[in-house]
Amino acid sequence: MSKSESSKPHLRRTLKTGRKALSLSPDALIEASHPGRDGMAPLMLRPRMEGLDVVEWARLNLDFIERELLAHGAILFRDFAIESVDKFEQLAKAISPDLVEYFERTVRRQTIKEKIYTASEYPADHPIPLHNEYSFAHEWPLKLWFYCATPPSQGGATLIADGRQVFNLIAPRIREKFIQKNVIYSRNYGDGLDLTWEEAFQTGERAQVEKYCSEANILFEWKDGNRLRTRQVRQAVANHVKTGEAVWFNQVHLFHVSSLEPTARQSLTSFFGAEALPRHAFYGDGSPIEPSDLAEIHEAYRQATVAVQWKQGDAMLLDNMLVAHGRAPFAGSRTILVTMAELITNQDFRRGGRQ
């Protein structure tokens, strides 16, 4: 061992054994940059030296991570030798110990291990529109993690957009309309085109579904043929729970039938009618949302979008209120895993009803 190495026992132990004795500033061991355009999210962190234990580094630098996450909305951890699902889980728990189960599901996904899942199992040749996870629900995770187990063969970038920027890009008259009226999300389960209610609520017991809906301020109606209809009023704009910033925080453009391809949209609307579509969105007073408003919302997301190209072993942390995410189409293999943490209860639509 050289004299210079022996003079840095704290650094040596952190690199090789992971003991908590590190007193260096965060940027002494990592370098930060922006792979996106014009300094936009995500902030990318990479180790300055081999052997850095990212889990231990994260535990020792929670204030730095939280500060940068609130500033940028997304942090990409690259080249940290996150070589397994277990290591990914350790990193996520180092920052947010209590991971969250998926609930009130809208897409199919597989459980890899407890509270770690595959990303949305949606047709590879279709994009997934940008959205904030569970922004349609009465509770949502504040932190959302992604892990690249197998990078896409072709395409398949994860798309992100800062909700603060999206909010500012939407015309004030449209923002104000949604702020005043809120949003209704409508779902019809059991018609064979979407998830069954059993899969969405992860139970075969109607009583459990009714209990969940009652506590989550969801109107529900059982229909013939073991079908279920739900409607829930939620916010379109939220103030971040830590910074107070206004963010565009909803899934109106994703639930709305206009998100479908024109042929599928026309076919479904003709067959079911607007009220019985598998999923749809309205203003909170039940009136239809103008196509021109939706077009502007889509354009705002487009302008704010940054594509994150995956590298094997990457992990990305999002502040789910600050940053929306989606997926570009892909071909070939792609395995991205997700987990969630820090559950937030809706401050306007609490359990048991609107306050």
C-alpha positions as CSV (number, residue, x, y, z in Angstrom):
1,M,0.0,0.0,0.0
2,S,1.4,3.4,-0.9
3,K,1.8,6.2,1.6
4,S,-1.0,8.2,-0.1
5,E,-3.4,5.3,0.2
6,S,-2.6,4.7,3.8
7,S,-3.3,8.3,4.6
8,K,-6.9,7.9,3.4
9,P,-8.3,5.0,5.5
10,H,-11.9,6.4,5.4
11,L,-11.9,6.3,1.6
12,R,-10.3,2.9,1.4
13,R,-12.9,1.4,3.8
14,T,-15.8,2.9,1.8
15,L,-14.5,1.5,-1.4
16,K,-13.7,-1.9,-0.2
17,T,-15.8,-2.7,2.8
18,G,-18.6,-0.1,2.7
19,R,-18.1,1.1,6.3
20,K,-19.6,4.4,7.3
21,A,-16.4,6.5,7.7
22,L,-16.6,8.8,4.6
23,S,-16.1,12.5,5.2
24,L,-15.4,13.6,1.6
25,S,-17.9,15.9,-0.2
26,P,-20.3,14.1,-2.6
27,D,-18.6,15.5,-5.7
28,A,-15.2,14.2,-4.6
29,L,-16.3,10.7,-5.5
30,I,-18.9,11.2,-8.3
31,E,-19.2,13.5,-11.3
32,A,-22.4,15.0,-12.4
33,S,-23.6,16.0,-15.9
34,H,-26.7,16.4,-18.0
35,P,-27.1,13.9,-20.9
36,G,-30.3,15.7,-22.0
37,R,-30.5,19.0,-23.9
38,D,-30.0,22.4,-22.4
39,G,-29.3,21.2,-18.9
40,M,-32.7,19.4,-18.7
41,A,-33.3,16.3,-16.5
42,P,-32.0,13.9,-15.7
43,L,-28.9,14.7,-13.7
44,M,-26.5,11.9,-14.4
45,L,-24.1,10.7,-11.7
46,R,-21.1,8.5,-12.4
47,P,-18.3,7.3,-10.1
48,R,-14.9,9.0,-10.4
49,M,-13.1,5.8,-9.4
50,E,-13.6,2.0,-9.6
51,G,-15.0,0.1,-6.7
52,L,-17.2,2.8,-5.3
53,D,-20.1,1.2,-3.4
54,V,-23.1,3.2,-4.7
55,V,-25.4,1.9,-1.9
56,E,-23.1,3.1,0.8
57,W,-22.4,6.3,-1.0
58,A,-26.1,6.9,-1.2
59,R,-26.7,6.3,2.5
60,L,-24.0,8.8,3.3
61,N,-25.3,11.4,0.9
62,L,-29.0,11.5,1.4
63,D,-29.2,15.3,1.7
64,F,-27.2,15.7,-1.5
65,I,-29.5,13.3,-3.4
66,E,-32.7,14.9,-2.1
67,R,-31.5,18.4,-2.9
68,E,-30.5,17.4,-6.5
69,L,-33.7,15.4,-7.0
70,L,-35.8,18.4,-6.1
71,A,-33.8,20.6,-8.4
72,H,-33.7,18.3,-11.4
73,G,-36.6,15.9,-10.9
74,A,-34.6,12.9,-12.0
75,I,-31.2,11.3,-11.2
76,L,-29.6,8.7,-13.5
77,F,-27.0,6.5,-11.8
78,R,-24.6,5.1,-14.4
79,D,-21.5,2.9,-14.3
80,F,-21.9,2.1,-10.6
81,A,-21.8,-1.7,-11.2
82,I,-25.5,-2.2,-10.3
83,E,-25.3,-5.8,-11.7
84,S,-28.3,-7.4,-10.1
85,V,-31.9,-6.9,-8.9
86,D,-30.7,-7.3,-5.3
87,K,-28.2,-4.4,-5.8
88,F,-30.9,-2.3,-7.3
89,E,-33.2,-3.0,-4.4
90,Q,-30.5,-2.1,-1.9
91,L,-29.9,1.2,-3.6
92,A,-33.6,2.0,-3.7
93,K,-34.0,1.1,0.0
94,A,-30.9,3.1,1.0
95,I,-32.7,6.2,-0.2
96,S,-36.3,5.2,0.6
97,P,-36.5,2.1,2.9
98,D,-40.2,1.5,2.6
99,L,-41.0,0.4,-0.9
100,V,-44.7,0.4,-2.1
101,E,-46.8,-2.3,-3.7
102,Y,-48.6,-1.7,-7.0
103,F,-52.3,-1.1,-6.4
104,E,-55.4,-0.1,-8.5
105,R,-53.5,-1.3,-11.5
106,T,-54.0,0.0,-15.1
107,V,-51.5,-2.3,-16.9
108,R,-50.2,-5.8,-16.6
109,R,-46.8,-6.4,-15.0
110,Q,-44.9,-9.2,-13.5
111,T,-43.6,-9.4,-9.9
112,I,-39.8,-10.0,-10.0
113,K,-39.4,-10.0,-6.2
114,E,-41.4,-8.3,-3.4
115,K,-42.3,-4.8,-4.6
116,I,-40.1,-4.9,-7.7
117,Y,-41.9,-5.3,-11.0
118,T,-41.5,-5.3,-14.7
119,A,-42.3,-2.1,-16.4
120,S,-45.7,-1.8,-18.1
121,E,-46.3,-4.8,-20.4
122,Y,-47.6,-2.7,-23.3
123,P,-47.2,-3.6,-27.0
124,A,-43.6,-2.9,-28.0
125,D,-44.5,-1.2,-31.2
126,H,-46.7,1.4,-29.4
127,P,-45.5,4.4,-27.4
128,I,-46.5,4.8,-23.8
129,P,-47.7,8.4,-23.3
130,L,-45.9,10.5,-20.6
131,H,-47.7,10.3,-17.2
132,N,-47.1,10.6,-13.5
133,E,-47.5,7.3,-11.7
134,Y,-50.9,7.0,-9.9
135,S,-51.7,10.7,-10.4
136,F,-55.3,9.4,-11.0
137,A,-55.4,7.8,-7.6
138,H,-56.0,9.0,-4.0
139,E,-52.4,8.1,-3.1
140,W,-49.2,8.1,-5.2
141,P,-45.5,7.3,-4.7
142,L,-43.3,10.3,-4.4
143,K,-40.3,8.4,-5.6
144,L,-40.2,6.1,-8.6
145,W,-37.2,3.9,-9.6
146,F,-36.2,2.3,-12.9
147,Y,-33.5,-0.3,-13.4
148,C,-32.1,-1.5,-16.8
149,A,-31.6,-5.3,-16.6
150,T,-31.5,-5.7,-20.4
151,P,-31.1,-2.6,-22.6
152,P,-33.4,-2.2,-25.6
153,S,-32.2,-3.8,-28.8
154,Q,-33.7,-1.0,-30.8
155,G,-35.5,2.1,-29.6
156,G,-37.2,1.8,-26.2
157,A,-35.9,4.9,-24.5
158,T,-37.6,6.0,-21.4
159,L,-39.1,9.5,-22.0
160,I,-39.3,12.0,-19.2
161,A,-40.7,15.5,-18.9
162,D,-40.5,18.1,-16.1
163,G,-44.1,18.8,-14.9
164,R,-43.1,22.3,-14.0
165,Q,-42.2,23.0,-17.6
166,V,-45.3,21.2,-18.9
167,F,-47.4,23.4,-16.6
168,N,-45.8,26.6,-18.0
169,L,-46.1,25.5,-21.6
170,I,-49.9,25.0,-21.3
171,A,-51.9,28.1,-22.0
172,P,-53.2,29.8,-18.7
173,R,-56.8,29.6,-19.9
174,I,-56.5,25.8,-20.2
175,R,-54.7,25.4,-16.9
176,E,-57.3,27.5,-15.1
177,K,-60.2,25.4,-16.6
178,F,-58.6,22.2,-15.3
179,I,-57.8,23.8,-11.9
180,Q,-61.4,24.9,-11.5
181,K,-63.1,21.7,-12.8
182,N,-60.6,18.9,-12.0
183,V,-60.8,15.6,-13.8
184,I,-63.0,12.6,-13.8
185,Y,-61.4,9.2,-14.6
186,S,-63.9,6.6,-15.8
187,R,-63.1,2.9,-16.0
188,N,-65.2,-0.1,-17.1
189,Y,-63.9,-3.5,-16.1
190,G,-65.0,-6.9,-17.5
191,D,-65.6,-6.2,-21.2
192,G,-62.6,-8.1,-22.3
193,L,-60.6,-5.1,-23.6
194,D,-58.8,-4.0,-20.4
195,L,-57.8,-5.5,-17.1
196,T,-60.5,-7.3,-15.1
197,W,-61.4,-5.8,-11.8
198,E,-59.8,-8.9,-10.1
199,E,-56.5,-8.1,-11.7
200,A,-56.7,-4.3,-11.2
201,F,-57.5,-4.6,-7.5
202,Q,-55.6,-7.8,-6.9
203,T,-58.5,-9.6,-5.3
204,G,-61.5,-11.8,-6.3
205,E,-63.6,-10.5,-3.4
206,R,-66.1,-7.8,-4.2
207,A,-66.2,-6.7,-0.6
208,Q,-62.5,-5.9,-0.7
209,V,-63.0,-3.8,-3.9
210,E,-65.9,-2.0,-2.3
211,K,-63.9,-1.2,0.8
212,Y,-61.0,0.1,-1.2
213,C,-63.3,2.3,-3.4
214,S,-65.1,3.7,-0.4
215,E,-61.8,4.6,1.3
216,A,-60.3,6.0,-1.9
217,N,-63.4,8.2,-2.8
218,I,-64.2,6.2,-5.9
219,L,-67.8,5.8,-7.0
220,F,-68.5,2.2,-8.1
221,E,-71.3,0.3,-9.7
222,W,-71.6,-3.4,-10.2
223,K,-73.1,-4.3,-13.6
224,D,-74.4,-7.5,-15.2
225,G,-71.8,-10.1,-16.2
226,N,-69.4,-9.6,-13.3
227,R,-68.6,-6.1,-14.7
228,L,-67.6,-3.1,-12.6
229,R,-67.7,0.6,-13.4
230,T,-65.8,3.2,-11.4
231,R,-65.5,7.0,-11.5
232,Q,-63.2,9.2,-9.5
233,V,-62.6,12.9,-9.4
234,R,-59.0,14.0,-9.0
235,Q,-56.8,17.0,-9.4
236,A,-55.3,18.2,-12.7
237,V,-52.6,20.5,-11.1
238,A,-50.9,19.8,-7.8
239,N,-48.4,21.7,-5.6
240,H,-45.4,19.7,-4.8
241,V,-45.4,18.4,-1.2
242,K,-41.9,19.6,-0.5
243,T,-41.3,22.6,-2.8
244,G,-44.8,23.9,-3.2
245,E,-44.2,24.3,-6.9
246,A,-47.2,24.0,-9.3
247,V,-46.9,20.9,-11.5
248,W,-49.1,19.5,-14.2
249,F,-50.1,16.2,-12.4
250,N,-52.7,14.0,-14.0
251,Q,-53.3,11.4,-16.6
252,V,-56.1,13.0,-18.5
253,H,-54.4,12.8,-21.9
254,L,-53.6,9.1,-21.3
255,F,-57.1,8.0,-20.1
256,H,-58.9,10.1,-22.7
257,V,-60.0,8.1,-25.7
258,S,-58.1,10.5,-28.0
259,S,-54.9,8.8,-26.9
260,L,-55.9,5.7,-29.1
261,E,-55.2,5.4,-32.8
262,P,-58.1,6.9,-34.9
263,T,-59.4,3.6,-36.1
264,A,-59.5,2.0,-32.7
265,R,-60.9,5.2,-31.2
266,Q,-63.8,5.3,-33.7
267,S,-64.5,1.6,-33.3
268,L,-64.6,1.6,-29.5
269,T,-66.6,4.8,-29.3
270,S,-69.2,3.5,-31.8
271,F,-69.5,0.2,-30.0
272,F,-69.5,1.3,-26.3
273,G,-70.4,5.0,-26.3
274,A,-68.3,7.5,-24.3
275,E,-69.7,6.5,-20.9
276,A,-69.0,2.8,-21.3
277,L,-65.5,2.9,-22.8
278,P,-62.9,0.8,-20.9
279,R,-61.3,4.0,-19.8
280,H,-62.0,7.7,-20.5
281,A,-61.5,11.1,-19.0
282,F,-63.8,14.1,-18.6
283,Y,-63.8,17.5,-16.8
284,G,-64.7,17.1,-13.2
285,D,-68.2,18.4,-13.8
286,G,-68.8,15.6,-16.3
287,S,-68.5,17.7,-19.5
288,P,-66.3,16.5,-22.4
289,I,-62.8,17.8,-22.8
290,E,-62.2,19.8,-25.9
291,P,-59.9,18.2,-28.5
292,S,-58.0,21.5,-28.9
293,D,-57.2,21.5,-25.2
294,L,-55.9,17.9,-25.4
295,A,-53.9,18.8,-28.5
296,E,-52.1,21.6,-26.5
297,I,-51.4,19.3,-23.6
298,H,-49.8,16.7,-25.9
299,E,-47.7,19.5,-27.5
300,A,-46.6,20.7,-24.1
301,Y,-45.4,17.2,-23.2
302,R,-43.7,16.9,-26.6
303,Q,-41.7,20.1,-26.1
304,A,-40.6,19.1,-22.6
305,T,-39.6,15.5,-23.4
306,V,-36.1,14.2,-23.0
307,A,-35.3,10.7,-24.1
308,V,-33.1,8.6,-21.7
309,Q,-31.2,5.9,-23.6
310,W,-30.5,2.9,-21.4
311,K,-27.2,1.3,-20.6
312,Q,-27.2,-2.1,-18.8
313,G,-27.0,-1.5,-15.0
314,D,-28.4,2.0,-15.1
315,A,-30.7,3.0,-12.3
316,M,-32.9,6.1,-12.5
317,L,-34.7,7.8,-9.6
318,L,-37.6,10.2,-10.4
319,D,-39.5,12.6,-8.2
320,N,-42.9,11.3,-9.4
321,M,-44.6,14.7,-8.8
322,L,-42.0,16.7,-10.6
323,V,-41.3,14.4,-13.6
324,A,-43.6,12.4,-15.9
325,H,-42.4,9.3,-17.7
326,G,-43.3,7.3,-20.8
327,R,-41.7,4.9,-23.2
328,A,-40.7,5.0,-26.9
329,P,-41.6,2.0,-29.1
330,F,-38.9,-0.7,-29.3
331,A,-38.0,-3.9,-31.1
332,G,-36.2,-6.9,-29.7
333,S,-35.4,-7.4,-26.1
334,R,-35.9,-4.8,-23.3
335,T,-36.1,-5.5,-19.6
336,I,-36.7,-2.5,-17.4
337,L,-37.7,-3.0,-13.7
338,V,-39.5,-0.6,-11.5
339,T,-40.2,0.0,-7.8
340,M,-41.9,2.8,-5.9
341,A,-41.5,4.5,-2.5
342,E,-42.8,7.2,-0.2
343,L,-46.6,7.1,-0.5
344,I,-48.4,10.4,-0.5
345,T,-52.1,10.8,0.2
346,N,-54.0,13.3,-2.0
347,Q,-54.4,16.5,0.0
348,D,-57.6,17.5,-1.8
349,F,-59.3,14.1,-2.1
350,R,-58.5,12.3,1.2
351,R,-59.7,8.9,2.2
352,G,-63.4,9.0,2.8
353,G,-64.2,11.9,0.6
354,R,-63.2,15.4,-0.5
355,Q,-62.3,17.7,2.3
